[in-house]
Amino acid sequence: MVKLYIALKQRFVFQKGQGICLKDIATLWSPQGLPKGIEKLRVQQARPQGMEPVSFVAVCALIQAHYPGYELIQAGEIEVWLMPQPPSPKGGFSAFWRTALAVLILTLGAGFGVVYFHADVDMPKVHQQIYEMVTGQMDEHPLWVSLPYSVGLAVGAGIFFLRPGARKYQEPTPLELKEFTYAQDVENFRKNQLGGGGS
């Protein structure tokens, strides 16, 4: 009996009204070569109203119905999740002001957080001590210590989150990793709500 290896993907994002073929949700391989037309088998008509799982068992039943005589071997996930393409965010005047308001709130929140931290650890006194250690003199407002520190704090935060060199090596930035983790959490939450059964 000819072996046919089936590696289901974790997810497949489809467009509204798109029909889903076997090649969209799985990678197929056989030592004898794939039978003609197997990758174009229609899994089902996509349902754009929500997520839906397709199990390995359902894929095996589909293949056996059209191509009997193959030994089907699982080489990937036990199910693939079909996910509708989320609608593109609408732009315009209101979207601009919502974004501006979010940036303002986040900036103020981060600024207050830094200020409260510095007040808590008495940062002005630390700067005075640094100034005194370097110059041997006492100054209540050592601006040549405080100003470079403030600029360096902002530049350092920007470099950490944006990682200018990351694009060269295809490395994700910390912000992209956080966005990915958030998207994974949302996806897992929706999966748990729907249940993990196959179709």
C-alpha positions in Angstrom: 0.0 0.0 0.0 1.3 3.4 -1.0 2.0 5.8 1.9 0.7 9.3 1.8 2.0 11.7 4.4 -0.3 14.6 5.5 1.0 17.6 7.5 -1.9 19.8 8.5 -1.2 23.5 9.1 -2.1 25.1 12.4 -4.4 27.7 10.7 -5.6 28.9 7.4 -6.9 32.4 6.9 -9.4 32.6 4.1 -11.1 35.4 2.2 -14.9 35.9 2.3 -16.6 33.4 0.0 -13.3 31.6 -0.9 -13.4 27.8 -1.5 -10.8 25.9 0.5 -8.7 23.2 -1.2 -6.6 20.5 0.4 -3.4 22.2 -0.6 -4.5 25.3 1.4 -4.7 23.5 4.7 -2.1 20.7 4.4 1.2 19.7 2.8 1.0 16.3 1.1 3.9 14.0 0.2 4.2 10.4 -1.1 7.3 8.4 -2.2 5.4 7.4 -5.3 4.3 11.0 -6.1 1.0 12.6 -5.5 -2.0 11.4 -7.4 -3.3 13.9 -10.0 -5.8 16.4 -8.6 -5.5 15.4 -4.9 -4.3 18.9 -3.9 -7.3 20.5 -5.5 -9.9 18.5 -3.6 -12.4 20.9 -2.1 -12.5 20.7 1.7 -15.6 22.7 2.0 -17.1 26.1 1.2 -15.6 28.6 3.7 -18.0 30.0 6.2 -17.1 33.6 6.8 -19.0 34.0 10.0 -16.4 32.6 12.3 -13.6 30.1 13.1 -14.0 26.4 12.4 -11.7 23.4 12.9 -11.1 20.7 10.3 -9.7 17.5 11.9 -7.2 15.0 10.5 -9.9 12.4 10.5 -12.1 14.6 8.3 -9.2 15.1 5.8 -8.6 11.3 5.8 -12.2 10.6 5.0 -12.2 13.1 2.2 -9.0 11.6 0.6 -10.2 8.0 1.0 -13.5 8.9 -0.7 -11.7 10.0 -3.8 -8.4 8.1 -3.7 -8.8 4.8 -1.9 -5.9 2.5 -1.4 -3.5 4.9 0.3 -2.0 4.5 3.7 -2.5 7.9 5.3 0.1 9.0 7.8 -0.2 12.0 10.1 2.9 14.2 10.0 1.5 17.5 11.4 -1.3 18.9 13.6 -4.4 16.9 14.5 -6.6 19.7 13.2 -6.4 22.9 11.2 -8.4 26.0 12.1 -10.1 27.9 9.3 -10.2 31.6 10.1 -12.0 34.3 8.2 -9.8 37.3 7.1 -10.6 40.1 9.6 -12.0 43.2 8.0 -9.5 46.0 7.2 -9.6 48.8 9.7 -11.4 51.8 8.4 -9.3 55.0 8.1 -10.5 58.5 8.0 -10.8 61.4 10.4 -12.3 59.5 13.4 -9.6 56.8 13.1 -6.9 59.4 13.2 -8.3 61.0 16.4 -8.8 57.7 18.1 -5.1 56.8 17.3 -4.0 60.2 18.5 -5.9 59.9 21.7 -4.5 56.4 22.4 -0.9 57.6 21.8 -1.5 60.6 24.1 -2.9 58.4 26.9 -0.1 55.9 26.6 2.6 58.6 26.5 1.2 60.4 29.5 0.9 57.1 31.4 4.4 56.0 30.6 5.7 59.5 31.5 3.9 59.5 34.9 5.3 56.0 35.5 8.9 57.1 34.9 8.4 60.3 37.0 6.9 58.3 40.0 9.7 55.8 39.8 12.4 58.5 39.8 10.6 60.2 42.7 10.5 56.9 44.6 14.2 56.3 44.2 15.1 60.0 44.7 16.8 60.3 41.4 17.7 64.0 41.8 19.8 63.1 44.8 21.5 60.3 42.8 22.4 62.9 40.1 23.8 65.3 42.8 26.0 62.5 44.1 27.2 61.6 40.7 28.0 65.3 40.0 29.8 65.6 43.4 31.9 62.4 42.7 33.0 63.6 39.3 33.6 67.3 40.0 34.2 67.4 43.8 31.5 70.1 44.1 27.9 70.1 45.3 25.2 71.3 42.9 21.5 71.1 43.6 20.6 71.1 39.9 23.3 69.2 38.0 21.7 69.7 34.5 24.7 68.2 32.6 23.9 64.9 34.4 20.1 65.2 34.3 19.7 66.3 30.6 21.8 63.5 29.0 20.2 61.0 31.3 16.7 62.1 30.2 17.6 62.0 26.5 19.3 58.6 26.9 16.3 57.2 28.6 14.0 58.1 25.7 16.5 57.0 23.0 17.2 53.7 24.8 13.5 52.9 25.1 13.0 53.7 21.4 16.0 51.5 20.4 14.8 48.6 22.6 11.3 48.5 21.1 12.1 49.3 17.5 15.4 47.4 17.2 16.8 49.2 14.1 19.2 46.3 13.3 16.5 43.6 13.6 15.3 44.0 10.0 18.7 43.1 8.7 18.6 39.7 10.4 14.8 39.2 10.1 14.5 39.3 13.9 11.2 40.4 15.4 11.2 43.5 17.6 10.0 43.2 21.2 6.8 45.1 20.2 6.1 42.6 17.4 6.6 39.7 19.8 4.1 41.3 22.2 1.6 41.7 19.3 2.2 38.1 18.2 1.7 36.8 21.8 -1.5 38.9 22.1 -2.8 37.5 18.8 -2.0 33.9 20.0 -3.8 34.5 23.3 -6.9 35.8 21.5 -6.9 32.9 19.0 -6.5 30.3 21.9 -9.4 32.0 23.8 -11.7 31.8 20.7 -10.7 28.2 20.2 -11.5 27.3 23.8 -14.9 29.0 23.4 -15.7 27.1 20.3 -14.3 23.8 21.6 -11.5 21.7 20.0 -13.6 19.1 18.2 -13.0 18.3 14.5 -15.5 18.7 11.7 
